[in-house]
Amino acid sequence: KDIEVAGTAGNGEEAVAKARDLDPDVITMDVEMPKMNGLEALERIMADNPCPVIMVSSLTSEGADVTLRALELGALDFMPKLSSSSLPDVKRLENELSTKLKALARRKAFMRLRHKSSLRDGVSRGALAAARQPVAVPPPRSLPSGGQAAFDVVSIGVSTGGPPAVQKVLTALPADFPVPILIAQHMPAAFTGPFAARLDAQCAISVKEAEPDERVKGGMAYICPGGKHLRLENRGGTLHAVVTEEPKEALYKPSANVLMETTGLAVGRKSLCVMLTGMGNDGLEGTRVLKQKGGWAIAQNEESCVVYGMPKAIVDAKLADEIVDINAMAATILANFTKSRRI
């Protein structure tokens, strides 16, 4: 009852025009449209009059690649196309969509303010669009050689708005990053493999989808497969990433709670957790365990989050040791490896 449908569009050209004329708080957009596809329409909307956009995607590898590209172009989130007409599935999707619409609509004012600021600074619409194109990232500087790493592993929990945030962090890390990075990103199973492959092509470190049971290494980031959980296990000083379906009753799969808790139990004070943008409070209880074991926690700040939910939960619980803008997150992680107080 508190959502008004301002209008609908049957093709990409109409979508661009109605976005301008109706000025909605949030847009849902299919990728596959006649005359102008969703990616082209999205670029036009973001360049002329940006607002929050949720892409509607098919759960295929092709759908994943296009959706991830849409997120790079400025879309804030995505929803899967309904694969079943059963009433429980329809109600689940209805509830999820309603929640996301309300949360993302709040970002409109921030997006407009940033857009106007860029134009005032003399940045053309064409330059704004070009800035969203993926670019080759030069390898970051290496960490100082010698000494003992302050942490044995970095664990990242992230959800809504996560892919661009994770990309921003990982592309700023050097190839010789000394410890493994484990990532629980709320994402469908068909998406996590393409997401890992996309990051691997952009980063100096290596990025892969985690296998069922593997020894983890420095300079590697492991993305948990969608629909599963990622656990860290310490086997006599050797760290292993374990992909599991347990706990099956978890609300989110992968669960940041599972990752943070097992990281804390496996390496204690040598654990560093990072909580990025996301809806809800997944990761709160796991971070609580990690902190009890002496670990270090960093939360993304509200201003740079698409949805300030997961980081807010650990900030409000006074579990965050640092609160950092996403643009400074990689530098903050690297700085912690040179702080003698952590060694």
C-alpha positions in Angstrom: 0.0 0.0 0.0 2.9 2.4 0.5 4.4 1.7 -3.0 2.9 3.6 -6.0 3.7 2.4 -9.5 4.4 5.6 -11.3 4.5 4.1 -14.8 5.6 1.2 -17.0 7.7 1.1 -20.2 7.6 -1.5 -23.0 11.1 -0.9 -24.4 14.4 0.8 -23.5 13.7 4.1 -25.3 10.4 4.5 -23.5 12.1 3.6 -20.2 14.6 6.5 -20.6 11.9 8.9 -21.5 9.6 7.9 -18.6 12.5 7.9 -16.2 13.0 11.6 -17.1 9.4 12.6 -17.2 8.0 10.6 -14.1 11.2 11.0 -12.0 10.6 7.8 -10.0 12.3 7.0 -6.7 13.4 3.6 -8.0 13.2 1.6 -11.3 13.0 -2.1 -11.9 14.4 -2.9 -15.4 14.7 -6.1 -17.5 17.8 -6.6 -19.4 16.0 -7.9 -22.5 13.9 -5.2 -24.1 13.3 -4.2 -27.7 14.6 -1.0 -29.4 17.2 -0.3 -26.7 18.3 -3.1 -24.2 18.5 -2.7 -20.5 22.2 -1.9 -20.4 21.9 0.9 -22.9 18.9 2.3 -21.1 20.7 2.1 -17.8 23.7 4.0 -19.1 21.4 6.8 -20.4 19.5 7.1 -17.2 22.6 7.2 -15.1 24.2 9.8 -17.3 21.2 12.1 -17.5 19.1 11.8 -14.3 20.3 8.9 -12.1 18.1 7.1 -9.7 18.2 3.6 -8.0 17.7 0.8 -10.4 17.1 -2.9 -9.7 17.8 -5.2 -12.6 15.6 -8.2 -13.3 17.8 -11.1 -14.4 17.5 -14.7 -15.6 19.4 -17.1 -13.4 21.9 -18.2 -16.1 25.6 -17.6 -16.6 24.7 -15.2 -19.5 22.3 -13.5 -17.2 24.9 -13.2 -14.5 27.5 -11.6 -16.8 25.0 -9.0 -18.0 23.7 -8.3 -14.5 27.3 -7.8 -13.2 27.9 -5.4 -16.0 24.7 -3.5 -15.0 26.0 -3.2 -11.5 29.2 -1.7 -12.8 27.2 0.8 -14.8 25.3 2.0 -11.7 22.4 -0.4 -11.0 22.2 -0.9 -7.2 20.9 -4.5 -7.1 19.2 -7.2 -9.0 16.3 -9.7 -8.7 15.9 -13.1 -10.3 13.1 -13.7 -12.7 10.3 -15.8 -11.2 11.0 -19.4 -12.1 7.8 -20.8 -10.6 4.2 -19.7 -10.4 3.6 -21.4 -7.1 2.0 -19.2 -4.4 4.9 -19.6 -1.9 7.5 -18.5 -4.6 5.3 -15.6 -5.7 4.9 -14.4 -2.1 8.6 -14.8 -1.4 9.6 -12.7 -4.4 6.9 -10.2 -3.6 8.3 -9.7 -0.1 11.9 -9.5 -1.3 11.1 -7.0 -4.0 9.0 -4.8 -1.7 11.9 -4.7 0.9 14.5 -3.9 -1.7 12.3 -1.2 -3.3 11.9 0.6 0.0 15.5 0.3 1.0 17.0 1.4 -2.3 14.6 4.3 -2.9 16.3 6.1 0.0 19.5 6.3 -2.1 17.9 8.5 -4.8 18.7 11.8 -3.0 22.3 10.8 -2.5 22.7 9.7 -6.1 21.3 13.0 -7.4 23.5 15.1 -5.0 26.6 13.2 -6.2 25.6 13.7 -9.9 24.9 17.4 -9.5 28.2 17.8 -7.7 30.1 16.1 -10.5 28.4 18.3 -13.1 29.2 21.4 -11.1 32.8 20.4 -11.1 32.8 20.4 -14.9 32.5 16.7 -15.5 30.4 16.1 -18.7 27.7 13.5 -18.9 29.9 11.6 -21.4 32.7 11.6 -18.9 30.4 10.3 -16.2 29.3 7.5 -18.4 32.9 6.7 -19.4 33.9 6.7 -15.7 31.6 3.7 -15.2 33.3 1.7 -17.9 35.6 -1.1 -16.5 39.2 -0.1 -16.8 42.5 -1.9 -16.3 43.7 -1.3 -12.8 47.5 -1.0 -12.4 48.9 -3.4 -9.8 49.0 -1.8 -6.4 52.3 -1.3 -4.6 53.6 -4.4 -2.7 53.6 -4.6 1.1 56.8 -4.1 2.9 58.9 -7.3 2.8 59.9 -9.2 5.9 58.3 -9.6 9.3 55.2 -11.5 10.4 51.8 -10.8 8.9 49.5 -9.3 11.5 46.6 -11.5 10.4 46.3 -15.0 8.9 43.1 -14.4 7.0 40.6 -11.7 5.9 36.9 -12.5 5.8 34.4 -10.3 4.0 30.6 -10.3 4.5 28.5 -8.4 1.9 25.1 -8.3 0.4 23.0 -5.6 -1.4 25.3 -3.4 -3.5 28.2 -5.8 -2.9 29.7 -6.6 -6.3 31.0 -3.1 -7.0 32.2 -2.7 -3.4 34.1 -6.0 -3.5 35.6 -5.1 -6.8 36.8 -1.7 -5.4 38.5 -3.5 -2.5 40.1 -6.4 -4.3 41.4 -4.4 -7.3 43.3 -2.2 -4.9 45.2 -5.1 -3.3 48.7 -6.1 -4.5 49.5 -9.5 -6.1 51.6 -10.4 -3.1 48.9 -9.8 -0.6 50.1 -12.2 2.2 47.0 -14.0 3.4 43.9 -15.5 1.8 40.6 -13.6 1.6 37.3 -15.4 2.1 34.1 -13.8 0.8 30.4 -14.5 1.6 28.4 -12.5 -0.9 24.6 -13.0 -0.9 24.2 -14.1 -4.5 22.4 -16.9 -6.5 24.4 -20.0 -7.3 24.5 -19.2 -11.1 26.2 -15.8 -10.4 29.1 -16.6 -8.0 31.3 -18.4 -10.7 31.0 -15.6 -13.2 31.5 -13.0 -10.4 34.7 -14.7 -9.4 35.9 -15.0 -13.0 35.1 -11.3 -13.6 37.1 -10.2 -10.5 40.0 -12.5 -11.4 40.4 -10.7 -14.8 40.4 -7.3 -13.0 42.6 -7.9 -9.9 46.3 -8.3 -9.3 45.5 -11.1 -6.8 43.8 -14.3 -8.0 40.1 -14.8 -7.4 38.1 -18.0 -7.7 34.9 -19.7 -6.6 35.7 -21.8 -3.6 35.9 -25.6 -4.0 34.3 -28.0 -1.6 37.5 -28.4 0.5 40.8 -26.7 -0.3 43.9 -25.4 1.4 43.8 -21.6 1.2 46.8 -19.5 0.1 47.9 -15.9 0.3 47.3 -13.7 -2.8 44.0 -15.6 -3.4 40.4 -14.6 -2.8 37.8 -17.3 -2.5 34.1 -16.5 -3.3 31.6 -18.8 -1.6 29.3 -20.6 -4.1 25.7 -19.3 -4.0 23.3 -21.4 -2.0 26.2 -22.8 0.2 28.2 -21.7 3.2 31.9 -21.1 3.5 33.7 -22.2 6.7 37.3 -21.8 7.7 39.0 -24.7 9.4 42.4 -24.8 11.1 43.9 -28.3 10.7 47.1 -28.3 12.6 48.2 -24.9 11.5 47.0 -25.4 7.9 43.9 -23.3 6.9 41.2 -24.9 4.8 38.1 -23.3 3.2 35.2 -25.8 3.4 32.0 -25.3 1.3 29.0 -26.8 3.1 25.2 -26.8 3.0 25.1 -26.6 6.8 23.3 -24.9 8.5 20.5 -25.6 6.1 18.1 -23.4 8.1 20.2 -20.3 7.7 18.2 -17.3 6.3 21.1 -16.3 4.0 23.2 -18.7 1.9 26.1 -17.9 2.0 25.9 -16.7 5.5 28.3 -14.1 6.8 27.6 -15.4 10.3 29.0 -18.8 9.4 32.1 -17.3 7.8 32.9 -14.8 10.6 32.3 -17.3 13.4 34.5 -20.0 11.9 37.2 -17.5 11.1 37.3 -16.4 14.7 37.3 -20.0 16.0 40.1 -21.0 13.5 42.6 -18.2 14.0 41.4 -16.0 16.9 43.2 -12.7 17.2 44.9 -13.3 13.8 41.5 -12.8 12.1 40.4 -9.7 10.3 36.8 -9.3 9.3 35.3 -6.7 6.9 31.6 -6.0 6.8 30.4 -4.3 3.6 27.1 -2.9 2.3 24.1 -5.2 2.8 20.5 -5.4 4.0 19.7 -7.0 7.4 22.2 -8.0 10.1 23.8 -11.2 8.7 27.3 -11.3 10.2 26.5 -9.8 13.5 26.6 -12.9 15.6 29.5 -14.3 13.8 31.5 -11.1 14.3 30.6 -11.2 18.0 32.3 -14.6 18.2 35.3 -13.4 16.2 35.7 -10.4 18.5 35.5 -12.6 21.6 38.4 -14.6 20.2 40.4 -11.4 19.8 39.9 -10.6 16.1 39.7 -7.2 14.4 36.5 -5.9 12.7 36.2 -3.1 10.1 32.7 -1.8 9.0 31.9 0.2 5.8 30.6 3.6 6.7 26.9 4.7 6.0 27.7 7.3 3.4 29.3 4.8 1.0 26.9 1.9 1.6 24.1 1.1 -0.8 22.2 -0.3 2.2 23.6 0.5 5.7 22.3 -2.7 7.3 25.0 -5.3 7.9 27.8 -2.8 8.8 25.3 -0.8 11.0 24.5 -4.0 12.9 28.1 -4.4 14.1 28.6 -0.7 14.6 25.5 -0.4 16.8 26.7 -3.5 18.8 30.1 -1.7 19.3 31.9 -4.5 17.6 33.6 -2.4 14.9 37.1 -1.4 15.5 37.2 0.9 12.5 34.5 2.5 10.3 35.7 3.2 6.8 34.6 4.6 3.5 34.6 2.0 0.7 37.2 4.1 -1.2 39.6 3.8 1.7 38.8 0.2 2.6 41.7 -1.5 0.8 44.2 1.0 2.2 42.8 0.4 5.7 43.2 -3.4 5.3 46.8 -2.9 4.1 47.6 -0.5 6.9 46.5 -3.1 9.5 49.2 -5.5 8.2 51.9 -3.0 9.2 50.6 -2.2 12.7 52.9 -3.7 15.3 50.1 -3.8 17.8 48.5 -6.6 15.8 51.6 -8.8 15.6 
